[in-house]
């Protein structure tokens, strides 16, 4: 009489079942959660590194300006929109022209040193010329140049010709960008306020006139330059848009400053 075969379940004859749909969903969910966690941590680390880069850049810029001012024996002077027509009287003139034909975009012309193009006659990139001009000045003093050399090299951007080629004759113009690729703006305090300015120009708490750049980007404190990053959105916006555009004002919300402006 044939005996039924008995399978030995303890010796290699175990029947293995596959994952159920629920188990697969759980595993996939765990994997997605882990990936999301890694991405979130990576984003935080990147943001922290960007913040450190910018903080270090601002600190070095402030020190470099102080070194330059100490070397020349006076504060840097900035020509406001209200005081044009005095060529050569200011370290950073209102109408900046580097005198190089065929420069890239806005660098090649004069134009107002304004922060936005809210109204007619404004140069939307004038403030980017100011940081280039500032680097020209700082390079003239050894002590200031040594401080500039400590800036993160990845933030330096050479100004080129409109065709993308380097400047002719070994000329060198340098701009400084924030970690998101936008040029850092420098807002200079105005000159000392005079009694004759009453009724025409506002006076700041440090005794200087309120310049057009201060109105648009932030008011300087204690006669010190204010450095401004447009932030992650790359749009520096305008605090006092001539066209009354709320969009231009909202773009300033993520701006990052070297110190808290007087009007913030």
BAFI-3210 file (N, C-alpha, C; in Angstrom, 3 decimals, decimal comma, padded with zeros to 6 digits):
// residues 264
n [1|2|3|4|5|6|7|8|9|10|11|12|13|14|15|16|17|18|19|20|21|22|23|24|25|26|27|28|29|30|31|32|33|34|35|36|37|38|39|40|41|42|43|44|45|46|47|48|49|50|51|52|53|54|55|56|57|58|59|60|61|62|63|64|65|66|67|68|69|70|71|72|73|74|75|76|77|78|79|80|81|82|83|84|85|86|87|88|89|90|91|92|93|94|95|96|97|98|99|100|101|102|103|104|105|106|107|108|109|110|111|112|113|114|115|116|117|118|119|120|121|122|123|124|125|126|127|128|129|130|131|132|133|134|135|136|137|138|139|140|141|142|143|144|145|146|147|148|149|150|151|152|153|154|155|156|157|158|159|160|161|162|163|164|165|166|167|168|169|170|171|172|173|174|175|176|177|178|179|180|181|182|183|184|185|186|187|188|189|190|191|192|193|194|195|196|197|198|199|200|201|202|203|204|205|206|207|208|209|210|211|212|213|214|215|216|217|218|219|220|221|222|223|224|225|226|227|228|229|230|231|232|233|234|235|236|237|238|239|240|241|242|243|244|245|246|247|248|249|250|251|252|253|254|255|256|257|258|259|260|261|262|263|264]
n.u [000,850|000,584|002,293|001,474|003,351|005,406|006,235|009,219|009,254|011,250|013,676|014,796|012,563|010,791|008,116|008,251|006,580|005,728|006,096|003,331|000,879|000,356|002,609|004,588|003,808|004,251|007,070|007,951|006,958|008,503|011,025|010,665|010,202|012,689|014,304|013,178|013,833|016,628|016,973|015,838|017,586|019,918|019,226|018,977|021,635|022,898|021,675|022,586|025,309|025,303|024,389|026,522|028,549|027,653|027,497|030,188|031,228|030,028|031,152|033,891|033,819|032,975|035,177|037,211|036,419|036,699|039,458|040,322|039,259|040,647|043,196|043,041|042,302|039,746|036,112|034,520|033,087|029,902|028,029|024,949|021,729|020,689|022,811|024,295|026,525|029,025|031,711|034,178|034,303|033,507|033,966|032,413|030,655|027,420|026,626|028,049|030,677|032,742|034,378|035,059|034,754|032,120|031,353|029,869|026,468|024,802|027,039|028,561|027,599|026,655|024,366|021,907|022,530|020,544|018,254|016,146|013,772|011,439|010,327|010,468|013,644|015,294|018,063|018,040|020,065|021,981|022,993|024,575|026,824|028,019|029,196|031,210|032,728|033,482|035,216|037,257|038,279|039,070|041,157|043,270|044,538|046,771|046,260|043,467|043,094|044,218|042,323|040,125|041,046|040,486|037,901|035,384|036,399|034,563|032,551|033,350|033,036|034,111|033,847|032,871|033,282|030,546|030,413|031,270|033,979|037,174|038,139|039,811|043,399|044,363|042,764|040,816|037,798|035,879|033,109|030,935|029,088|026,172|025,513|023,523|023,931|023,393|024,372|025,914|024,628|025,775|025,012|025,520|026,069|024,737|026,121|027,084|024,356|023,043|022,023|020,887|019,654|017,197|013,759|014,109|015,718|015,788|016,896|019,010|019,363|022,061|022,971|023,360|022,377|019,450|019,808|018,867|019,309|019,266|016,602|015,418|016,608|017,425|018,180|021,271|023,213|024,882|026,654|027,802|028,528|026,000|025,518|023,790|022,036|020,105|018,842|017,444|015,543|016,624|015,821|016,102|014,277|012,300|011,976|010,534|008,827|008,565|006,475|004,502|004,253|003,291|004,441|007,144|007,881|007,358|009,298|011,502|011,371|012,814|015,361|018,768|020,736|023,769|023,703|021,033|018,970|018,186|015,522|014,136]
n.v [-001,174|002,133|004,690|008,001|010,828|012,625|015,856|017,339|020,041|021,283|021,105|022,608|022,545|024,577|026,593|029,719|032,784|035,684|039,317|041,022|043,293|045,363|045,298|045,990|048,597|049,793|049,504|051,000|053,479|053,954|054,177|056,453|058,330|058,349|059,320|061,853|062,929|062,960|064,761|067,043|067,543|067,943|070,262|072,083|072,125|073,195|075,715|076,744|076,876|078,739|080,967|081,357|081,936|084,391|085,979|086,027|087,316|089,860|090,732|090,848|092,751|095,038|095,382|095,787|098,216|099,894|099,714|100,930|103,516|104,340|104,407|106,466|108,528|109,600|109,327|107,302|108,854|109,440|110,168|111,516|111,398|113,931|115,626|116,108|116,879|117,576|116,622|114,157|114,695|112,810|109,591|107,394|107,949|109,185|108,793|106,290|105,426|103,243|103,598|101,764|100,415|098,420|096,925|094,426|094,424|096,584|097,734|099,286|101,877|105,208|106,381|106,273|105,590|103,814|101,602|100,219|099,842|101,348|103,697|106,023|106,749|105,544|103,477|100,153|098,550|100,075|100,045|097,813|098,595|100,087|098,355|097,288|099,565|100,090|097,953|098,650|100,871|099,770|098,144|099,823|100,175|098,559|097,289|097,104|095,556|093,162|092,250|091,923|089,796|087,671|087,002|084,678|082,954|081,960|083,781|085,904|087,640|088,174|091,113|091,152|091,601|092,394|090,348|088,212|087,862|088,400|091,552|094,028|094,598|093,609|094,672|094,902|094,306|093,738|092,098|091,327|088,605|087,202|084,070|083,087|084,055|086,732|090,148|091,801|094,562|097,851|100,233|103,532|105,938|109,295|112,637|114,992|116,570|119,796|123,071|124,390|122,399|122,000|121,367|120,323|118,014|114,983|114,294|111,929|109,887|109,804|112,220|112,627|113,231|111,715|109,424|108,613|105,940|104,873|105,253|103,441|100,948|100,689|102,382|103,718|103,232|105,163|106,345|104,297|102,121|100,113|096,791|094,751|091,808|090,249|087,976|084,575|084,724|086,325|088,880|092,172|094,124|096,978|099,365|101,662|102,099|103,988|103,650|102,657|099,921|096,969|094,546|095,063|095,961|093,694|091,994|092,676|091,421|089,074|090,013|090,292|091,790|093,553|094,712|095,687|097,882|101,399|101,988|099,620]
n.w [000,000|-000,957|000,679|001,759|000,645|002,775|003,239|004,249|006,114|007,384|006,173|003,833|002,296|002,607|001,784|000,449|000,774|-001,214|-000,866|000,457|-000,960|000,813|002,452|000,594|-000,008|002,475|002,716|000,495|001,294|003,589|002,408|000,790|002,794|004,078|002,005|001,685|004,166|004,017|001,884|003,024|005,170|003,705|002,298|004,414|005,282|003,035|002,933|005,344|004,815|002,725|004,096|005,868|004,038|002,992|005,292|006,032|003,777|003,957|006,387|005,736|003,682|005,072|006,780|004,887|003,729|005,957|006,320|003,969|004,234|006,471|005,440|003,512|005,074|005,490|005,247|002,704|-000,169|-001,596|-004,464|-004,597|-006,238|-006,000|-006,141|-008,639|-011,354|-010,418|-011,356|-010,605|-007,910|-006,129|-004,593|-005,329|-007,966|-009,077|-011,739|-013,267|-015,339|-016,906|-019,018|-021,024|-024,129|-025,495|-023,274|-021,133|-021,196|-018,990|-017,807|-019,464|-019,978|-018,854|-016,658|-014,080|-010,611|-009,579|-007,820|-008,891|-011,619|-011,488|-012,428|-015,231|-016,722|-014,860|-014,076|-013,999|-013,131|-011,977|-009,359|-009,363|-010,636|-008,698|-006,794|-008,307|-008,803|-006,169|-005,630|-007,353|-006,003|-003,510|-004,292|-004,520|-002,167|-000,091|002,413|002,441|000,192|000,968|002,781|001,106|-000,379|001,235|000,839|-000,238|-003,048|-004,922|-005,061|-006,528|-009,595|-012,836|-014,825|-018,155|-021,760|-023,973|-025,811|-024,428|-024,122|-022,408|-020,856|-022,825|-023,154|-020,698|-018,748|-015,767|-014,223|-011,436|-010,020|-007,260|-006,221|-004,575|-002,799|-004,460|-006,942|-007,651|-008,037|-005,317|-003,628|-002,813|-000,523|-000,026|002,595|002,681|002,171|004,790|006,352|005,598|006,729|004,635|003,275|004,293|003,927|001,445|001,405|003,251|006,607|008,142|011,142|011,682|010,896|008,194|004,744|003,372|000,936|-002,506|-003,017|-000,451|000,211|-001,497|-000,953|001,742|004,769|005,765|008,766|011,250|009,456|007,991|005,223|003,666|002,904|000,602|-000,153|-002,680|-001,933|-002,011|-004,138|-006,054|-006,736|-005,990|-005,511|-004,357|-001,867|-001,915|-004,269|-007,205|-008,910|-007,361|-007,049|-005,549|-005,920|-006,406|-003,898|-002,320|-003,240|-001,791|000,608|001,182|001,136|002,222|004,689|005,569|008,012|010,255|008,610|009,116|008,612|008,841]
ca.u [000,000|001,415|002,201|001,538|004,641|005,396|007,293|009,934|009,231|012,388|014,909|014,860|011,318|009,882|007,517|008,348|005,583|006,218|005,555|001,960|000,773|000,452|004,011|005,315|003,447|004,938|008,495|008,125|006,720|009,683|012,112|010,349|010,396|014,130|014,813|012,713|014,612|017,979|016,882|015,578|018,836|020,847|018,789|019,344|023,086|023,222|021,243|023,496|026,573|025,070|024,309|027,887|029,260|027,212|027,900|031,635|031,453|029,662|032,139|035,128|033,581|032,987|036,562|037,971|036,053|037,324|040,899|040,509|038,991|041,754|044,360|042,881|042,104|038,402|035,097|034,195|032,016|028,964|027,264|023,532|020,980|020,409|024,032|025,024|027,181|030,305|032,544|035,435|034,261|033,016|034,603|031,446|029,756|026,059|026,685|029,307|031,052|034,087|035,169|035,515|033,767|031,664|031,213|028,705|025,215|024,649|028,281|029,248|027,047|026,533|023,109|021,721|022,848|019,299|018,103|015,070|013,306|010,021|009,878|011,299|014,926|016,074|018,892|017,686|021,271|022,977|023,612|025,593|028,053|028,622|030,062|032,387|033,508|034,045|036,370|038,335|038,860|039,726|042,392|044,322|045,151|047,271|045,592|042,107|043,189|044,496|041,040|039,317|041,579|039,942|036,543|035,219|036,658|033,419|031,626|033,884|032,626|034,760|033,024|033,388|032,693|029,221|030,561|031,730|035,439|037,752|038,366|041,064|044,536|044,521|041,948|040,123|036,692|035,363|031,873|030,775|027,722|025,795|025,513|022,492|024,366|023,042|025,374|025,666|024,492|026,347|024,272|026,406|025,405|024,907|027,008|026,537|023,201|023,274|020,809|020,304|018,923|015,867|012,652|014,387|016,305|015,565|018,099|019,010|019,769|023,506|023,302|023,616|021,169|018,925|020,019|017,857|019,567|018,798|015,146|015,004|017,131|017,614|018,905|022,520|023,343|026,181|027,537|028,468|027,906|025,101|025,589|022,492|021,864|018,719|018,260|017,269|014,723|017,419|015,192|016,358|013,051|012,360|011,178|009,727|008,708|007,943|005,242|003,543|004,078|003,452|005,330|008,511|008,123|007,362|010,559|012,532|011,131|013,873|016,680|019,636|021,520|024,967|023,194|019,632|018,863|017,480|014,085|013,583]
ca.v [000,000|003,351|005,654|009,402|011,492|013,677|016,867|017,830|021,497|021,823|020,854|023,158|022,431|025,615|027,395|031,125|033,624|037,007|040,424|041,413|044,660|046,273|045,336|046,762|050,004|050,244|049,604|052,157|054,671|054,172|054,647|057,833|059,155|058,479|060,206|063,197|063,369|063,260|065,990|068,163|067,810|068,507|071,635|072,885|072,278|074,121|077,041|077,185|077,215|079,985|082,033|081,593|082,599|085,778|086,653|086,239|088,322|091,160|091,103|091,224|093,998|096,112|095,572|096,343|099,632|100,583|099,794|101,915|104,838|104,677|104,701|107,758|109,526|110,180|108,367|107,259|109,784|108,936|111,235|111,200|111,939|115,344|116,427|115,795|118,046|117,862|115,487|113,912|115,094|111,712|108,290|106,610|108,911|108,736|108,275|105,542|104,967|102,699|104,032|100,635|100,162|097,034|096,191|093,568|095,016|097,884|098,278|100,137|103,215|105,991|105,935|106,536|104,500|103,474|100,193|099,549|100,563|101,616|104,834|106,325|107,377|104,809|102,368|099,074|097,858|101,052|099,665|096,788|099,304|100,635|097,361|097,193|100,763|099,929|097,060|099,441|101,709|098,944|097,567|100,836|100,176|097,208|096,695|096,757|094,479|091,929|091,801|091,465|088,496|086,649|086,679|083,393|083,154|081,595|084,907|086,906|087,496|089,183|091,790|090,833|092,301|091,898|089,104|087,168|087,819|089,214|092,952|094,206|095,231|093,106|095,433|094,006|094,820|092,621|092,260|090,322|088,090|086,443|082,629|082,758|084,557|088,126|091,099|092,418|096,013|098,655|101,481|104,449|107,050|110,576|113,616|115,639|117,431|121,220|123,850|124,755|121,240|121,983|121,486|119,636|116,699|114,443|114,041|110,664|110,012|109,983|113,564|112,679|113,308|110,416|109,322|107,874|104,507|104,507|105,195|102,268|099,670|100,648|103,555|103,401|103,640|105,641|106,702|103,101|101,531|098,979|095,824|094,090|090,673|090,102|086,761|083,433|084,977|087,058|090,168|093,059|094,868|098,403|099,684|102,852|102,078|105,192|103,272|102,146|098,490|096,131|093,444|095,514|095,998|092,323|091,351|093,016|090,710|088,100|090,641|090,050|093,004|093,411|095,066|096,089|099,299|102,283|102,012|098,261]
ca.w [000,000|-001,074|001,777|001,281|000,858|003,792|002,965|005,418|006,060|008,132|005,443|002,493|001,558|003,047|000,721|000,822|000,119|-001,572|-000,103|000,137|-001,468|001,958|002,864|-000,411|000,182|003,686|002,406|-000,392|002,112|004,433|001,535|000,415|003,994|004,284|000,953|002,025|005,311|003,535|001,099|003,947|005,888|002,723|002,034|005,578|005,284|001,950|003,360|006,400|004,161|002,006|005,100|006,352|002,949|002,898|006,530|005,940|002,739|004,520|007,405|005,051|002,962|006,072|007,231|003,769|003,619|007,089|006,037|002,907|004,785|007,371|004,604|002,834|006,114|005,454|004,785|001,281|-000,531|-002,602|-005,105|-004,698|-007,371|-005,758|-006,275|-009,853|-011,942|-009,763|-011,785|-009,912|-006,505|-005,300|-004,806|-006,090|-008,608|-009,386|-013,113|-013,357|-016,670|-016,771|-020,165|-021,843|-025,177|-025,682|-022,016|-020,974|-020,747|-018,349|-017,280|-020,433|-020,130|-017,626|-016,062|-012,659|-009,694|-008,897|-007,460|-009,626|-012,792|-011,227|-013,217|-016,389|-016,434|-013,863|-014,541|-013,073|-012,658|-011,567|-008,091|-009,599|-010,996|-007,478|-006,153|-009,181|-008,510|-004,834|-005,734|-007,947|-004,958|-002,486|-004,844|-004,486|-000,836|000,198|003,573|002,035|-000,788|001,719|003,344|-000,031|-000,788|002,127|000,418|-000,928|-004,483|-005,746|-005,126|-007,448|-010,999|-013,676|-015,820|-019,490|-022,885|-024,325|-026,571|-023,516|-024,044|-021,335|-021,189|-023,581|-022,498|-019,325|-017,798|-014,849|-013,430|-010,662|-009,265|-006,205|-006,202|-003,388|-003,102|-005,451|-008,237|-007,922|-007,555|-004,016|-003,720|-001,746|-000,293|000,680|003,281|002,006|002,799|005,971|006,087|005,824|006,986|003,344|002,754|004,910|002,990|000,187|001,633|004,593|007,388|008,876|012,545|011,766|010,453|006,759|003,940|002,944|-000,505|-003,265|-002,841|000,884|000,147|-002,268|-000,460|003,192|005,266|006,460|010,168|011,736|008,350|007,481|004,035|003,875|001,813|000,471|-001,062|-003,123|-001,358|-002,921|-005,329|-007,029|-007,041|-004,862|-005,288|-004,076|-000,687|-002,161|-005,725|-007,755|-009,592|-006,392|-007,276|-004,362|-006,304|-006,209|-002,456|-001,804|-003,623|-000,810|001,870|001,475|001,064|003,377|004,900|006,399|009,343|010,147|008,200|010,037|008,329|008,805]
c.u [000,899|001,161|002,271|002,897|004,481|006,563|007,911|010,051|010,431|013,688|014,802|013,576|010,309|009,369|007,505|007,297|006,195|005,625|004,107|001,958|000,935|001,900|004,850|005,063|004,179|006,424|008,778|007,936|007,897|010,835|011,902|010,585|011,880|014,748|014,438|013,520|016,019|017,988|016,678|016,848|019,854|020,520|019,182|020,844|023,528|022,869|022,160|024,838|026,451|025,036|025,702|028,714|028,944|027,638|029,390|031,951|031,152|030,705|033,444|034,980|033,624|034,412|037,403|037,689|036,709|038,827|041,176|040,314|040,104|042,980|044,254|042,577|040,752|037,408|034,962|033,064|031,193|028,155|025,818|022,922|020,763|021,624|024,858|025,692|028,452|031,258|033,845|035,424|033,871|033,753|033,705|030,446|028,396|026,000|028,037|029,531|032,502|034,961|035,730|034,426|033,394|031,540|029,904|027,526|025,337|025,950|028,894|028,734|027,061|025,303|023,084|022,046|021,629|019,164|017,013|014,630|011,810|009,490|010,816|012,607|015,771|016,849|018,694|018,899|022,349|023,708|024,674|026,910|028,787|029,563|031,330|033,315|034,178|035,275|037,552|039,049|039,658|041,061|043,563|045,070|045,531|046,514|044,162|042,107|043,452|043,210|040,151|039,753|041,037|038,506|036,514|035,403|035,452|032,416|032,113|033,438|033,324|033,756|033,665|032,777|031,350|029,286|031,113|033,231|035,942|037,961|039,709|042,163|044,736|043,784|041,106|039,045|036,057|034,069|031,819|029,318|027,458|025,760|024,478|022,768|024,007|024,092|024,965|025,625|025,192|025,567|025,159|025,598|025,645|025,912|026,334|025,414|023,537|021,950|020,101|019,509|017,493|014,786|012,880|014,898|016,051|016,900|017,940|019,526|021,275|023,949|023,633|022,295|020,737|019,003|018,909|018,060|019,099|017,280|014,687|015,432|017,275|018,508|020,122|022,488|024,769|027,177|028,273|027,763|027,060|025,198|024,315|022,563|020,392|018,051|018,029|016,465|015,461|016,874|015,343|015,170|013,273|011,433|010,219|009,560|007,952|006,625|004,190|003,293|004,317|004,388|006,780|008,851|008,240|008,662|011,668|012,445|012,250|015,272|017,460|020,606|022,740|024,702|021,761|019,554|018,011|015,963|013,456|012,876]
c.v [001,241|004,304|007,084|010,009|012,625|014,620|017,331|019,362|022,110|021,663|021,336|023,077|023,492|026,398|028,864|031,924|034,984|038,070|040,687|042,865|045,666|046,420|046,154|048,256|050,582|050,460|050,836|053,452|055,012|054,729|056,107|058,771|059,398|059,431|061,652|063,781|063,778|064,571|067,208|068,549|068,455|069,963|072,555|073,142|073,269|075,547|077,605|077,618|078,530|081,173|082,380|082,334|084,092|086,576|086,979|087,328|089,716|091,642|091,568|092,539|095,188|096,425|096,225|097,834|100,428|100,759|100,864|103,325|105,291|105,083|106,073|108,879|110,208|109,096|108,400|108,238|109,218|110,103|110,805|111,850|113,451|116,240|115,984|117,069|118,453|116,710|115,390|114,229|113,945|110,406|107,383|107,584|108,306|108,131|107,611|105,061|104,514|102,979|102,909|100,314|098,684|096,238|095,416|094,371|096,406|098,492|099,336|101,551|103,964|105,515|106,106|105,319|104,090|101,974|099,485|100,394|100,854|102,749|105,086|106,979|106,649|103,679|101,221|098,343|098,832|100,659|098,592|097,415|099,776|099,639|097,158|098,373|100,645|099,034|097,766|100,261|100,879|098,381|098,548|100,857|098,749|096,549|096,282|095,579|093,140|091,371|091,245|090,074|087,351|086,264|085,350|083,606|082,848|082,736|086,014|086,605|088,565|089,799|091,557|091,731|091,669|090,591|087,960|087,065|088,677|090,650|093,108|094,820|094,835|093,958|094,474|094,762|093,632|092,997|091,161|089,907|087,361|084,955|082,206|083,393|085,984|089,063|091,696|093,937|096,685|099,958|102,381|105,516|108,349|111,470|114,204|116,595|118,879|121,915|124,215|123,607|121,184|122,217|120,781|118,224|116,263|114,204|112,731|110,891|110,194|111,335|113,687|112,809|111,893|110,338|108,513|106,369|104,035|104,370|103,900|100,941|099,582|101,784|103,132|103,913|104,124|105,924|105,531|102,568|100,322|098,064|094,987|092,956|090,571|088,867|085,691|083,737|085,789|088,427|091,088|093,956|096,348|098,724|100,847|103,019|103,299|104,878|102,716|100,653|097,690|094,969|093,829|095,574|094,581|091,595|091,637|092,172|089,730|088,689|090,402|091,225|092,736|093,868|095,537|097,563|100,097|102,211|100,620|097,953]
c.w [000,000|000,088|001,223|001,614|001,865|003,525|004,275|005,334|006,755|007,379|004,000|001,717|001,935|001,852|001,170|000,066|-000,185|-000,659|-000,508|-000,349|-000,344|002,412|001,886|-000,259|001,394|003,416|001,536|000,388|002,990|003,611|001,159|001,600|004,254|003,262|001,262|003,177|004,891|002,759|002,000|004,690|004,955|002,431|003,173|005,630|004,215|002,348|004,431|005,807|003,397|002,958|005,629|005,303|002,916|004,123|006,502|004,912|003,266|005,531|006,756|004,297|003,930|006,528|006,139|003,594|004,746|006,868|004,987|003,444|005,730|006,559|003,940|003,818|006,112|005,023|003,264|000,998|-001,684|-003,153|-005,260|-005,924|-007,236|-005,979|-007,473|-010,372|-011,239|-010,102|-010,998|-008,439|-005,570|-005,628|-005,644|-006,705|-008,915|-010,784|-013,317|-014,783|-016,617|-017,989|-021,009|-022,857|-025,231|-024,410|-021,984|-020,426|-020,179|-017,861|-018,190|-020,547|-018,807|-016,889|-014,568|-011,813|-008,895|-008,688|-008,246|-010,805|-012,666|-012,097|-014,380|-015,944|-015,409|-014,528|-013,558|-012,522|-012,187|-010,299|-008,280|-010,031|-009,742|-006,819|-006,982|-008,905|-007,140|-004,864|-006,395|-006,879|-003,953|-002,979|-004,802|-003,154|-000,447|001,340|003,233|001,064|-000,107|002,327|002,244|-000,466|000,073|001,769|-000,313|-002,430|-005,373|-005,895|-006,056|-008,875|-011,820|-014,650|-017,179|-020,546|-023,222|-025,107|-025,729|-023,369|-022,881|-021,803|-021,889|-022,716|-021,051|-018,295|-016,964|-014,083|-012,731|-009,957|-008,212|-006,167|-004,893|-003,754|-004,139|-006,801|-008,572|-007,320|-006,215|-004,191|-002,552|-001,686|000,545|001,417|002,522|002,727|004,042|005,575|006,427|006,089|005,688|002,717|003,285|003,867|001,680|000,366|003,068|005,283|008,149|010,297|012,710|011,229|008,981|006,009|003,560|001,428|-001,172|-003,126|-001,472|000,901|-000,513|-001,649|001,055|003,643|006,091|007,897|010,442|010,615|007,730|006,237|004,409|002,666|001,807|-000,550|-001,425|-002,544|-002,410|-004,176|-006,384|-007,396|-005,837|-004,558|-005,008|-002,908|-000,916|-003,670|-006,224|-008,450|-008,662|-006,516|-006,002|-004,648|-006,067|-004,720|-001,895|-002,141|-002,624|000,457|002,211|001,305|002,363|003,486|005,774|007,830|009,161|009,769|009,170|009,846|008,265|010,136]
res [x|x|x|x|x|x|x|x|x|x|x|x|x|x|x|x|x|x|x|x|x|x|x|x|x|x|x|x|x|x|x|x|x|x|x|x|x|x|x|x|x|x|x|x|x|x|x|x|x|x|x|x|x|x|x|x|x|x|x|x|x|x|x|x|x|x|x|x|x|x|x|x|x|x|x|x|x|x|x|x|x|x|x|x|x|x|x|x|x|x|x|x|x|x|x|x|x|x|x|x|x|x|x|x|x|x|x|x|x|x|x|x|x|x|x|x|x|x|x|x|x|x|x|x|x|x|x|x|x|x|x|x|x|x|x|x|x|x|x|x|x|x|x|x|x|x|x|x|x|x|x|x|x|x|x|x|x|x|x|x|x|x|x|x|x|x|x|x|x|x|x|x|x|x|x|x|x|x|x|x|x|x|x|x|x|x|x|x|x|x|x|x|x|x|x|x|x|x|x|x|x|x|x|x|x|x|x|x|x|x|x|x|x|x|x|x|x|x|x|x|x|x|x|x|x|x|x|x|x|x|x|x|x|x|x|x|x|x|x|x|x|x|x|x|x|x|x|x|x|x|x|x|x|x|x|x|x|x|x|x|x|x|x|x]
***
